[in-house]
Amino acid sequence: MAKIEVENVYKIFGPNPQSVLPRAQAGEGKDEILAETGHTVGLHDISLSMEESKTFVVMGLSGSGKSTLIRHLNRLIEPTAGRILVDGQDVLKLNESELRHFRRTKMAMVFQRFGLMPHRPVIHNVAYGLEIQGIDKKTRQDKAAEWIETVGLAGYENSYPAELSGGMQQRVGLARALCGDPEVLLMDEAFSALDPLIRSGMQDQLIQLQQKLNKTIVFITHDLDEALKLGDKIAILKDGRLSQVGKPEEILLEPADDYVAAFVRDVNRARVLTVDVVMRPPSLRLTTENIDAALREMRSKKADYGYVFDGSAFKGVVTEEELMAAAKANGGRSLYEIADNSQTVPASAVLEEALPTILESDSPVAVVGDDGQFQGIVSKRQLIRVLTEHREEEEAKT
C-alpha cells in the first residue's frame, strides 16, 4: 500500500495567489491577508506523513481546510506551493495522461453525497471504474458482485440508488471505490450525511474492512468521536493551519493548544482509550517459585503485590499475606501454585469494557496481549486519574 507525504503545502485562493504567497510564508494571518488582498489562505504550510496501510484522519470545523487538503492528494486542487509524494512519486509532476492513470489505479474517492449515477443499477455503479479502464464486461461485473457482497448488499445488484436507504447508497459508493483495488482510499465526510445509527454501523464496517484490506485511508471528518474511533493517526486543522498531529490517545491526553483542548473536553475517555494506553510495568516481578525467597523479596521492596513469572510466562499475582500464610503452612507448595491469574484484561480492550474487572479487583490487574502474553498492569488509581484529570484541570481554571 502507498505512503503519502505532504510537504510544506500552501493553497491560496484568488486571482493572483503567487503574489500573496510570500506574505503567507512570512507568517501573516488568514484574516489580514483576506482583508488586504482579497485572497483566501486555504492551507498554510501543511506537512504530514501518512503511513501505508493505516487510517489517517484529518478533522476540523467548517473552513479549516480539511476538504481542500484531501483534494490536493489526487490533484483535484493544485497547491500554490509545496510537494505531494505518493510512494516517493511527486504527484505534481504527472502530466495529464499520467494523472488520469494515477487517479484510476492508485486512488479512489468516497463522497459525502454518495455520487452515484441514478440511471444505473447498483452493479453498474460499482463496476463503473473498471468500465472506464476498459475491463471486459464479465470480469468487471464478477468483481463488482464480489464487492457488493463484501459490503453487505448481496441481492441488491439490480436495484437503483433511489430504491436504497442512505446507508445502503454509501455502501454502494464504498464498494465502487474498492472495486478497482486502489492503494489509497480518500473519504471526504463520507458518513456525515447518514443518521447516527447508520453512521455508527458504517464506521464499524470500515474498521472491519480495513482489518482485511490494509488500505491507506485518508478520512475527512468534523466529528471528533468519529476521528478517535477510526484513526490510527489524527491531524487537526484550524483556519488552514495544522494544530496537532498524533495518535488518538495523544490528541486526547496531550492536546497541543486550547483549540484542541476544547475539542477533546467532553469526550468520554472510557469509550475511546484502550487499556494499553494506561497500563504500566509491575512494581515487583517475582521469578522464583520458592515462597520464602519471594516473601523476602517482597518485604525488601516494600511491595503490596508481586507479579509471578515462570520465565516470560505470567503465573498470577500474590500478596504478602498470602505468602506469609503459605510459608507458615509449609506444605511444600510452589509460588506458581498459589499465584492468582484469574483476573486479566486485554490490552486492546477499551477502558469501558475493562472497568468492571479493574474496579472489582483488590490488586492492579494484569494486562495481556492477543497472544495471552503479559504486557503490564492497570490499577484503579491509574484508571481514575486518566478518566478524571481533564475535569480536575477545568475545575482548577474556574
C-alpha positions in Angstrom: 0.0 0.0 0.0 1.0 3.6 -0.5 2.7 6.1 1.8 1.7 9.7 1.3 4.0 12.7 2.2 2.6 16.2 2.2 5.5 18.7 2.3 5.0 22.5 3.0 1.8 22.8 1.1 0.2 26.2 0.7 -3.1 26.9 -1.1 -4.2 30.4 -1.7 -7.5 31.1 -3.5 -7.7 34.3 -5.5 -6.8 35.9 -8.8 -3.0 36.1 -8.2 -2.0 33.6 -5.4 1.7 33.7 -6.2 1.8 37.4 -5.4 0.3 36.7 -2.0 2.4 33.6 -1.2 5.4 35.4 0.3 3.1 37.1 2.8 1.7 33.8 3.9 5.1 32.3 4.1 6.2 35.2 6.3 3.5 34.2 8.8 0.8 36.8 8.1 -2.6 35.7 9.3 -5.5 34.5 7.2 -7.8 37.4 8.1 -5.2 40.0 7.5 -4.3 38.6 4.0 -8.0 38.4 3.1 -8.7 42.0 4.3 -5.7 43.5 2.4 -5.5 41.4 -0.7 -8.9 39.7 -1.2 -7.1 36.3 -1.3 -8.1 33.4 1.0 -5.4 31.2 2.5 -6.9 27.7 2.4 -3.8 25.8 3.6 -0.8 27.3 5.4 2.5 25.3 5.3 1.0 21.8 5.8 3.4 18.9 6.2 2.1 15.5 7.0 3.3 11.9 6.7 0.5 9.3 6.2 1.7 5.8 6.8 0.8 3.0 4.4 -1.9 0.6 5.4 -3.2 2.9 8.1 -6.2 5.1 8.5 -5.2 8.8 8.7 -8.0 11.2 9.8 -8.0 14.9 9.1 -10.5 16.8 11.1 -11.6 20.3 11.8 -14.6 22.6 11.7 -16.0 24.1 8.5 -13.5 26.3 6.8 -10.5 24.6 8.5 -9.1 23.4 5.1 -9.6 19.6 5.6 -11.6 19.0 2.3 -9.2 21.3 0.5 -6.3 19.2 1.7 -7.7 15.8 0.6 -8.4 17.2 -2.9 -4.7 18.0 -3.2 -3.8 14.4 -2.9 -5.3 13.4 -6.2 -4.8 16.9 -7.7 -8.4 17.9 -7.9 -7.0 21.1 -6.4 -3.5 22.3 -7.3 -1.4 23.7 -4.5 0.1 27.2 -4.6 3.4 25.8 -3.2 4.7 22.5 -1.8 5.1 18.9 -2.8 2.9 15.8 -2.5 4.6 12.4 -2.8 2.9 9.0 -3.1 5.4 6.2 -2.6 8.1 8.8 -3.5 6.4 9.9 -6.7 5.8 13.6 -7.0 2.1 13.8 -7.9 2.5 17.4 -9.1 4.9 16.4 -11.8 2.5 14.0 -13.5 1.3 15.0 -17.0 -2.4 14.8 -17.9 -2.2 11.2 -19.1 -0.2 10.1 -16.1 -2.5 11.8 -13.8 -5.6 10.1 -15.3 -3.9 6.7 -14.9 -2.9 7.6 -11.3 -6.4 8.5 -10.3 -7.9 5.4 -11.9 -5.4 2.9 -10.4 -3.8 4.4 -7.3 -6.5 6.4 -5.6 -10.3 6.2 -5.2 -12.7 8.6 -3.5 -15.9 8.2 -1.5 -18.0 11.3 -1.4 -20.3 12.7 1.3 -23.4 12.7 -1.0 -22.6 9.3 -2.5 -22.1 10.5 -6.1 -24.0 7.5 -7.6 -25.4 7.5 -11.1 -29.2 7.3 -10.6 -29.9 5.8 -14.0 -27.6 2.8 -13.4 -28.4 -0.2 -11.1 -26.0 -1.0 -8.2 -23.8 -3.5 -10.1 -23.1 -1.0 -12.9 -22.4 1.8 -10.4 -19.9 -0.4 -8.6 -18.3 -1.6 -11.9 -18.0 1.9 -13.4 -14.3 2.4 -12.5 -13.4 -0.9 -14.2 -15.5 0.1 -17.2 -13.6 3.3 -17.9 -10.4 1.3 -17.5 -11.5 -0.9 -20.4 -12.0 -4.1 -18.4 -14.3 -6.6 -20.2 -18.0 -6.8 -19.0 -17.9 -10.2 -17.4 -14.7 -9.6 -15.4 -15.9 -6.2 -14.1 -19.4 -7.5 -13.2 -18.0 -10.5 -11.4 -15.6 -8.3 -9.4 -18.4 -5.8 -8.7 -20.6 -8.6 -7.4 -17.8 -9.7 -5.0 -17.6 -6.2 -3.6 -21.3 -5.8 -3.3 -21.4 -8.9 -1.2 -18.4 -7.7 0.8 -20.3 -4.6 1.9 -23.4 -6.5 2.7 -25.6 -5.7 -0.3 -25.9 -9.1 -1.9 -29.3 -9.3 -3.6 -29.4 -5.6 -4.4 -27.3 -5.8 -7.6 -30.1 -4.8 -9.9 -31.7 -2.1 -7.6 -31.4 1.6 -8.4 -29.9 4.1 -6.0 -33.3 5.7 -5.4 -34.6 2.4 -4.1 -31.9 2.2 -1.4 -31.6 3.9 2.0 -28.8 6.4 2.6 -26.6 3.8 4.4 -27.1 1.4 1.6 -26.2 4.0 -1.0 -23.0 4.8 0.9 -22.1 1.1 0.9 -22.5 1.2 -2.9 -20.1 4.1 -3.0 -17.6 2.3 -0.8 -17.9 -0.9 -3.0 -17.3 1.3 -6.1 -14.2 2.8 -4.6 -12.8 -0.5 -3.6 -13.7 -2.4 -6.8 -10.7 -1.0 -8.7 -8.4 -2.2 -5.9 -6.8 1.2 -5.2 -3.9 1.6 -2.9 -5.3 4.7 -1.4 -8.9 5.4 -0.3 -9.9 9.0 0.1 -13.1 9.6 2.1 -14.4 13.1 2.4 -17.0 13.4 5.1 -18.2 10.1 3.8 -20.6 9.3 6.6 -21.7 12.7 7.8 -24.9 12.7 5.8 -26.1 9.5 7.5 -28.3 9.1 10.5 -26.3 8.5 13.7 -27.2 4.7 14.0 -26.4 4.1 10.3 -23.3 6.2 10.6 -22.0 4.1 13.5 -22.7 0.9 11.5 -20.7 2.3 8.6 -17.8 3.2 10.8 -17.8 -0.4 12.2 -17.9 -1.8 8.7 -15.0 0.4 7.6 -12.9 -0.8 10.6 -13.7 -4.5 9.7 -12.8 -3.9 6.0 -9.6 -2.2 6.9 -8.5 -5.1 9.1 -8.8 -7.3 6.0 -7.7 -4.9 3.2 -5.0 -2.8 4.9 -5.5 0.1 2.6 -4.0 3.6 3.1 -7.2 5.5 4.1 -7.4 9.3 4.4 -10.6 10.1 6.1 -12.0 13.7 6.5 -14.5 14.5 9.3 -15.6 17.3 11.6 -16.6 14.8 14.3 -14.0 14.1 16.9 -15.7 10.9 18.1 -15.6 9.6 14.6 -11.9 10.6 14.3 -11.0 8.9 17.5 -12.8 5.7 16.5 -11.4 5.4 13.0 -8.0 7.0 13.1 -4.6 5.3 13.6 -3.4 8.9 13.5 -5.3 12.2 13.5 -4.4 15.7 12.2 -6.4 18.7 13.5 -6.7 21.8 11.3 -7.8 25.3 12.2 -8.1 28.1 9.6 -5.8 26.2 7.2 -3.1 25.6 9.8 -2.1 22.4 11.5 -2.8 22.4 15.2 -1.7 18.9 16.1 -0.9 15.5 14.7 -0.8 12.4 16.8 -2.4 9.1 17.8 -5.9 9.3 19.2 -4.6 8.9 22.8 -2.0 11.6 22.3 -4.7 14.0 21.0 -6.9 13.1 23.9 -4.4 13.2 26.7 -1.9 15.8 25.5 -3.8 18.5 23.5 -1.3 20.8 21.9 -3.3 24.0 22.4 -6.5 25.5 23.7 -8.3 24.8 20.3 -7.6 21.1 20.5 -8.3 21.0 24.3 -11.8 22.5 23.5 -12.4 19.7 21.0 -11.5 16.9 23.5 -13.0 18.4 26.6 -16.3 16.4 26.5 -15.1 13.2 25.0 -16.0 10.1 27.0 -12.5 8.7 27.6 -13.7 5.4 28.8 -15.1 4.7 25.3 -12.1 5.8 23.4 -8.9 4.9 25.3 -7.7 1.3 25.3 -6.1 -0.5 28.3 -2.6 -0.4 26.8 -2.6 3.4 26.9 -2.9 3.5 30.7 -1.1 0.3 31.7 2.3 0.4 33.4 5.1 -2.1 34.4 4.5 -4.0 37.6 6.4 -2.7 40.7 7.7 -6.2 41.5 8.3 -9.2 39.3 8.8 -12.5 41.1 10.8 -15.0 39.1 11.4 -17.7 41.8 8.9 -20.4 42.6 10.3 -20.6 46.2 7.7 -19.0 48.6 10.2 -18.0 51.3 12.5 -16.3 48.7 9.5 -14.5 47.2 8.4 -13.3 50.6 11.9 -11.9 51.4 12.0 -10.1 48.1 8.5 -8.6 48.6 9.4 -7.3 52.1 12.7 -5.8 50.9 10.9 -3.9 48.1 8.0 -3.0 50.5 5.6 -4.0 47.7 1.9 -4.7 48.3 1.7 -7.1 45.4 4.0 -9.4 43.5 3.6 -10.5 39.9 4.8 -14.0 39.4 6.6 -15.3 36.3 8.0 -18.6 35.1 10.4 -17.2 32.6 8.3 -15.0 30.4 5.0 -16.8 31.3 2.8 -14.9 33.7 1.5 -17.1 36.5 -0.5 -14.6 38.6 -0.4 -12.1 41.4 0.2 -12.7 45.1 0.1 -10.5 48.3 2.4 -10.5 51.3 -0.4 -12.0 53.4 -0.8 -14.9 51.0 2.9 -15.6 51.0 3.0 -15.5 54.8 0.1 -17.9 55.1 1.7 -20.3 52.6 5.1 -20.1 54.3 3.5 -20.8 57.7 1.6 -23.8 56.3 4.9 -25.2 55.0 3.1 -27.5 52.7 5.8 -27.8 50.1 3.8 -25.8 47.5 5.5 -23.6 44.9 4.8 -20.0 44.3 3.2 -20.9 41.0 0.5 -22.9 42.7 -0.7 -20.0 45.0 -0.5 -17.2 42.4 -3.9 -16.0 41.3 -4.2 -15.5 37.5 -8.0 -15.4 37.3 -8.3 -11.7 36.5 -6.7 -10.3 33.4 -7.8 -7.7 30.8 -6.9 -7.5 27.1 -4.5 -4.7 26.1 -6.8 -3.9 23.2 -10.0 -3.5 25.2 -11.4 0.0 25.6 -11.5 1.1 29.2 -15.3 0.9 29.4 -15.1 -2.9 28.8 -12.3 -3.4 31.3 -13.8 -1.2 34.1 -15.8 -4.0 35.9 -12.7 -6.2 36.2 -10.4 -3.4 37.3 -12.8 -1.9 39.8 -13.7 -5.2 41.4 -10.1 -6.3 41.9 -8.2 -5.7 45.1 -4.9 -5.6 43.2 -3.8 -4.0 40.0 -5.0 -6.2 37.1 -2.6 -7.9 34.7 -2.9 -6.8 31.0 -2.4 -9.4 28.3 -2.0 -9.2 24.6 -3.9 -11.0 21.9 -1.4 -13.9 22.3 -2.0 -14.1 26.0 1.4 -12.7 26.9 1.8 -10.4 29.9 2.2 -6.7 28.9 1.7 -4.7 32.1 -0.7 -3.9 34.9 -3.5 -1.3 35.3 -4.8 -0.1 38.7 -7.9 1.6 39.9 -5.9 4.7 40.8 -4.4 5.0 37.4 -7.7 4.4 35.7 -9.5 7.1 37.8 -6.7 9.5 37.2 -6.9 9.2 33.4 -10.7 9.4 33.4 -10.9 12.4 35.6 -7.8 14.5 35.1 -9.4 16.7 32.4 -12.3 17.6 34.8 -9.9 18.5 37.5 -8.0 20.8 35.2 -11.2 22.5 34.1 -12.2 23.0 37.8 -8.8 24.4 38.6 -9.3 27.1 35.9 -12.6 28.2 37.3 
